[in-house]
């Protein structure tokens, strides 16, 4: 994808995640950052995106532009004229207020794919309301399923909404639109709503619900911790393991390995017996440490895995063998995915300082030294 040029407007959450995915696959992603002097005053959220550890910003060139200045907006439009894709994650109307909305950009680059990701989408009664991942997944019906029986749902840190339902949806959407643009010569706007994407992730469950195979009492179904053969259990050392032995042959092996030979366990799919059987299984798993259970079950067809924390996961032999994680500038982070047989992605690239490429990119756009100096003059100057 080295031929692909993406202009990304810096933000939080799903838009930079999509930009990271495209950069990981080799696209040239040019990120328009706020000038450092302005970014330094962004308040308490700044700690969440300390530049060096902002993994979502890896692999980009960075140009720092104060988009409140007309000459900076024109420079942004010159970048867009050369781009295949634009991605942004502001509330509806923000890009239009900057003079960089879809109509303006598509007039300058008719084949442009203009990717927008927001929580509620570009339309609908909530479109202009503030929100976060917890709210979008709540409205989509997906948060409801992340609960134990008779317990409130447990928020997940961005997995369902911002990243699975938002950033990945945007990355998929802009690439699908790019294929169409290459066929027709005409670009379009991609409206990736996190709420829509979170709902999409529940397609299988909505299907099961319509067939009567899933009920609305969270924590009582076969895939949400209701079943004794699909849950997380505590071990003797306080660590946890996961089992997911749904299929009969896998369930039989789990029973054999764990000594669950009693006749009560024969009725695997009798949901009325699940609560009692879960108590029995929990007692069994508390008899050994997690390491002992790994020695007995890991690598078998019992559908088993230890529950690893963020420090343990990168050290697991399977993840090490596949290179699932990488270290860049001392920061442990997930490596690019998926894998390709013929065109493997490059190694993880580091996060560049905001504005590190400002001068080089302006020169590439045809600005001379005097024009670059004038644009960068004042307290909002870029560093590069």
Rosetta blueprint (number, residue, H / E / L):
1 X L
2 X L
3 X L
4 X L
5 X E
6 X E
7 X E
8 X E
9 X E
10 X L
11 X L
12 X L
13 X L
14 X H
15 X H
16 X H
17 X H
18 X H
19 X H
20 X H
21 X H
22 X H
23 X H
24 X H
25 X L
26 X L
27 X L
28 X E
29 X E
30 X E
31 X E
32 X E
33 X E
34 X L
35 X L
36 X H
37 X H
38 X H
39 X H
40 X L
41 X L
42 X L
43 X H
44 X H
45 X H
46 X H
47 X H
48 X H
49 X H
50 X L
51 X H
52 X H
53 X H
54 X L
55 X H
56 X H
57 X H
58 X L
59 X L
60 X L
61 X E
62 X E
63 X E
64 X E
65 X L
66 X L
67 X L
68 X L
69 X L
70 X H
71 X H
72 X H
73 X H
74 X H
75 X H
76 X H
77 X H
78 X H
79 X H
80 X H
81 X H
82 X L
83 X L
84 X L
85 X E
86 X E
87 X E
88 X E
89 X L
90 X L
91 X L
92 X L
93 X L
94 X H
95 X H
96 X H
97 X H
98 X L
99 X L
100 X L
101 X L
102 X H
103 X H
104 X H
105 X H
106 X H
107 X H
108 X H
109 X L
110 X L
111 X L
112 X L
113 X E
114 X E
115 X E
116 X E
117 X E
118 X E
119 X L
120 X L
121 X L
122 X L
123 X L
124 X L
125 X L
126 X L
127 X L
128 X L
129 X L
130 X L
131 X L
132 X L
133 X H
134 X H
135 X H
136 X H
137 X H
138 X H
139 X H
140 X H
141 X L
142 X L
143 X H
144 X H
145 X H
146 X L
147 X L
148 X L
149 X L
150 X L
151 X L
152 X L
153 X L
154 X L
155 X L
156 X L
157 X L
158 X L
159 X H
160 X H
161 X H
162 X H
163 X H
164 X H
165 X H
166 X H
167 X H
168 X H
169 X H
170 X H
171 X H
172 X H
173 X H
174 X H
175 X H
176 X H
177 X H
178 X H
179 X H
180 X H
181 X H
182 X H
183 X H
184 X H
185 X L
186 X L
187 X L
188 X E
189 X E
190 X E
191 X E
192 X E
193 X E
194 X H
195 X H
196 X H
197 X H
198 X H
199 X H
200 X H
201 X L
202 X L
203 X H
204 X H
205 X H
206 X H
207 X H
208 X H
209 X H
210 X H
211 X L
212 X L
213 X L
214 X L
215 X L
216 X L
217 X L
218 X L
219 X L
220 X L
221 X L
222 X L
223 X L
224 X L
225 X L
226 X L
227 X L
228 X L
229 X L
230 X E
231 X E
232 X E
233 X E
234 X E
235 X L
236 X L
237 X L
238 X L
239 X L
240 X E
241 X E
242 X E
243 X E
244 X E
245 X L
246 X L
247 X L
248 X H
249 X H
250 X H
251 X H
252 X H
253 X H
254 X H
255 X H
256 X H
257 X H
258 X H
259 X L
260 X L
261 X L
262 X L
263 X H
264 X H
265 X H
266 X H
267 X L
268 X L
269 X L
270 X L
271 X H
272 X H
273 X H
274 X H
275 X H
276 X H
277 X H
278 X H
279 X H
280 X H
281 X H
282 X H
283 X H
284 X H
285 X H
286 X L
287 X L
288 X L
289 X L
290 X H
291 X H
292 X H
293 X H
294 X H
295 X H
296 X H
297 X H
298 X L
299 X L
300 X L
301 X L
302 X L
303 X L
304 X E
305 X E
306 X E
307 X L
308 X L
309 X L
310 X L
311 X L
312 X L
313 X H
314 X H
315 X H
316 X L
317 X H
318 X H
319 X H
320 X H
321 X H
322 X H
323 X L
324 X L
325 X E
326 X E
327 X E
328 X E
329 X L
330 X L
331 X E
332 X E
333 X E
334 X E
335 X L
336 X L
337 X L
338 X L
339 X L
340 X L
341 X L
342 X L
343 X L
344 X L
345 X L
346 X L
347 X L
348 X L
349 X L
350 X L
351 X L
352 X L
353 X L
354 X L
355 X L
356 X L
357 X L
358 X H
359 X H
360 X H
361 X H
362 X H
363 X H
364 X H
365 X L
366 X L
367 X L
368 X L
369 X H
370 X H
371 X H
372 X H
373 X H
374 X H
375 X H
376 X H
377 X L
378 X L
379 X L
380 X L
381 X L
382 X L
383 X L
384 X L
